Amino acid sequence: MLTLKDIENMDRSTLTPAIVSSYLGCDQQTLRLQARLRPDLLGFPVVCVGSRVKIPKEPFLAFCRGEIDMRRKA
């Protein structure tokens, strides 16, 4: 299982469902389906291109730190 520090230290701007699901402790396929069907319920942004799902690293880290939650209304 990855830690938040592990993710912070990754030299990449987007994360895969495998990386994020390892940190969150959930199934990566479930995360992919949620990203496609109801991304608004995740709380962090996702980008779906064809069959690929990418998660922008910095907004995901902000979500994990409690700094943002896209489910909340402004």
C-alpha positions as CSV (number, residue, x, y, z in Angstrom):
1,M,0.0,0.0,0.0
2,L,1.3,3.4,-0.9
3,T,1.5,6.4,1.4
4,L,0.7,10.0,0.7
5,K,4.4,10.7,0.9
6,D,5.1,8.1,-1.7
7,I,2.6,9.8,-4.1
8,E,4.0,13.2,-3.3
9,N,7.5,12.0,-4.3
10,M,6.4,10.6,-7.7
11,D,7.8,12.5,-10.6
12,R,4.6,12.7,-12.6
13,S,1.7,15.0,-13.1
14,T,-1.1,12.4,-13.3
15,L,-1.8,9.3,-11.4
16,T,-3.3,6.0,-12.5
17,P,-6.3,4.2,-10.9
18,A,-3.8,1.6,-9.7
19,I,-1.8,4.2,-7.8
20,V,-4.8,5.9,-6.3
21,S,-6.6,2.7,-5.4
22,S,-3.5,1.5,-3.6
23,Y,-3.5,4.6,-1.4
24,L,-7.3,4.6,-0.9
25,G,-7.5,0.8,-0.3
26,C,-10.1,0.2,-2.9
27,D,-10.4,-1.8,-6.1
28,Q,-8.9,-0.1,-9.1
29,Q,-11.6,-1.3,-11.5
30,T,-14.3,0.1,-9.2
31,L,-12.4,3.4,-9.2
32,R,-12.3,3.4,-13.0
33,L,-16.1,2.7,-13.2
34,Q,-16.8,5.5,-10.7
35,A,-14.6,7.9,-12.7
36,R,-16.6,7.1,-15.9
37,L,-20.1,6.9,-14.5
38,R,-20.3,9.3,-11.5
39,P,-17.0,11.3,-11.2
40,D,-18.9,13.9,-9.1
41,L,-19.0,11.4,-6.2
42,L,-15.2,10.9,-6.0
43,G,-14.3,14.3,-4.5
44,F,-11.3,14.8,-6.8
45,P,-11.1,15.4,-10.6
46,V,-10.5,12.7,-13.1
47,V,-9.8,12.7,-16.8
48,C,-11.3,10.0,-19.0
49,V,-9.9,9.6,-22.5
50,G,-11.2,6.6,-24.3
51,S,-10.6,3.6,-22.0
52,R,-8.0,5.5,-19.9
53,V,-8.6,7.2,-16.6
54,K,-6.0,9.6,-15.2
55,I,-6.1,11.6,-12.0
56,P,-4.3,14.9,-11.7
57,K,-1.8,14.5,-9.0
58,E,-1.9,17.9,-7.2
59,P,-5.8,18.1,-6.9
60,F,-5.8,14.5,-5.6
61,L,-3.2,15.3,-3.0
62,A,-5.2,18.4,-2.0
63,F,-8.3,16.2,-1.6
64,C,-6.3,13.7,0.5
65,R,-5.1,16.5,2.8
66,G,-8.7,17.8,3.1
67,E,-8.0,21.0,1.2
68,I,-10.6,20.4,-1.5
69,D,-13.7,18.3,-2.0
70,M,-15.3,18.6,-5.4
71,R,-18.5,17.1,-4.0
72,R,-19.1,20.3,-1.9
73,K,-20.9,23.2,-3.5
74,A,-19.1,26.5,-3.6
